Amino acid sequence: MKTITVRDDTYRRLLSLKGKRSFSDVIDELIRRDIERRVGKIIEVCSAPPSPELEDIVRRVRENFRARI
């Protein structure tokens, strides 16, 4: 078990979400929700047909990556 320090306003927001749960449970849920949101966004982006702008960005990233190898 570890001790963490948070700002007073952050503590009040966590306390309002806590109810009868532990702070660890609240924090774990918030992290899980954020991960699920990010994965959902990745799936959404990957499911959409690529735009010319995206293809250009990917091409430039790949070129820059090859230049650093």
C-alpha positions as a Markdown table, in Angstrom:
| # | Residue | x | y | z |
|---|---|---|---|---|
| 1 | Met | 0.0 | 0.0 | 0.0 |
| 2 | Lys | 1.2 | 3.5 | -0.9 |
| 3 | Thr | 0.3 | 7.0 | 0.3 |
| 4 | Ile | -0.3 | 9.7 | -2.4 |
| 5 | Thr | -1.0 | 13.4 | -2.0 |
| 6 | Val | -3.6 | 15.2 | -4.0 |
| 7 | Arg | -4.8 | 18.8 | -4.1 |
| 8 | Asp | -7.8 | 19.7 | -1.9 |
| 9 | Asp | -10.1 | 20.2 | -4.9 |
| 10 | Thr | -9.1 | 16.8 | -6.4 |
| 11 | Tyr | -9.8 | 15.2 | -3.0 |
| 12 | Arg | -13.3 | 16.8 | -2.9 |
| 13 | Arg | -14.1 | 15.5 | -6.4 |
| 14 | Leu | -12.9 | 12.0 | -5.5 |
| 15 | Leu | -14.8 | 12.1 | -2.3 |
| 16 | Ser | -18.0 | 13.1 | -4.2 |
| 17 | Leu | -17.5 | 10.0 | -6.4 |
| 18 | Lys | -16.6 | 7.6 | -3.6 |
| 19 | Gly | -19.8 | 6.8 | -1.9 |
| 20 | Lys | -19.2 | 3.6 | 0.1 |
| 21 | Arg | -16.3 | 2.5 | -2.2 |
| 22 | Ser | -12.6 | 2.9 | -1.4 |
| 23 | Phe | -10.6 | 5.6 | -3.0 |
| 24 | Ser | -8.6 | 2.9 | -4.8 |
| 25 | Asp | -11.8 | 1.5 | -6.3 |
| 26 | Val | -12.8 | 5.0 | -7.5 |
| 27 | Ile | -9.4 | 5.6 | -9.1 |
| 28 | Asp | -9.3 | 2.2 | -10.7 |
| 29 | Glu | -12.8 | 2.8 | -12.2 |
| 30 | Leu | -11.7 | 6.2 | -13.6 |
| 31 | Ile | -8.6 | 4.7 | -15.1 |
| 32 | Arg | -10.5 | 1.8 | -16.7 |
| 33 | Arg | -13.1 | 4.2 | -18.1 |
| 34 | Asp | -10.3 | 6.3 | -19.7 |
| 35 | Ile | -8.7 | 3.2 | -21.2 |
| 36 | Glu | -12.0 | 2.0 | -22.6 |
| 37 | Arg | -12.7 | 5.5 | -24.1 |
| 38 | Arg | -9.3 | 5.6 | -25.7 |
| 39 | Val | -9.6 | 2.0 | -27.1 |
| 40 | Gly | -13.1 | 3.0 | -28.4 |
| 41 | Lys | -11.6 | 6.0 | -30.1 |
| 42 | Ile | -8.8 | 4.0 | -31.7 |
| 43 | Ile | -11.4 | 1.4 | -33.0 |
| 44 | Glu | -13.5 | 4.3 | -34.4 |
| 45 | Val | -10.6 | 5.9 | -36.2 |
| 46 | Cys | -9.3 | 2.6 | -37.5 |
| 47 | Ser | -12.8 | 1.7 | -38.8 |
| 48 | Ala | -13.2 | 4.9 | -40.8 |
| 49 | Pro | -11.8 | 5.0 | -44.4 |
| 50 | Pro | -8.5 | 6.9 | -44.4 |
| 51 | Ser | -8.6 | 10.5 | -45.5 |
| 52 | Pro | -6.0 | 12.0 | -47.8 |
| 53 | Glu | -4.8 | 14.1 | -44.8 |
| 54 | Leu | -4.3 | 11.0 | -42.6 |
| 55 | Glu | -2.5 | 9.2 | -45.4 |
| 56 | Asp | -0.1 | 12.1 | -45.8 |
| 57 | Ile | 0.5 | 12.2 | -42.0 |
| 58 | Val | 1.3 | 8.5 | -41.9 |
| 59 | Arg | 3.6 | 8.8 | -44.9 |
| 60 | Arg | 5.5 | 11.6 | -43.3 |
| 61 | Val | 5.8 | 9.8 | -39.9 |
| 62 | Arg | 7.1 | 6.7 | -41.7 |
| 63 | Glu | 9.7 | 8.8 | -43.7 |
| 64 | Asn | 10.9 | 10.4 | -40.4 |
| 65 | Phe | 11.1 | 7.1 | -38.7 |
| 66 | Arg | 13.2 | 5.6 | -41.5 |
| 67 | Ala | 15.5 | 8.6 | -41.3 |
| 68 | Arg | 16.2 | 7.9 | -37.7 |
| 69 | Ile | 17.1 | 4.2 | -38.0 |
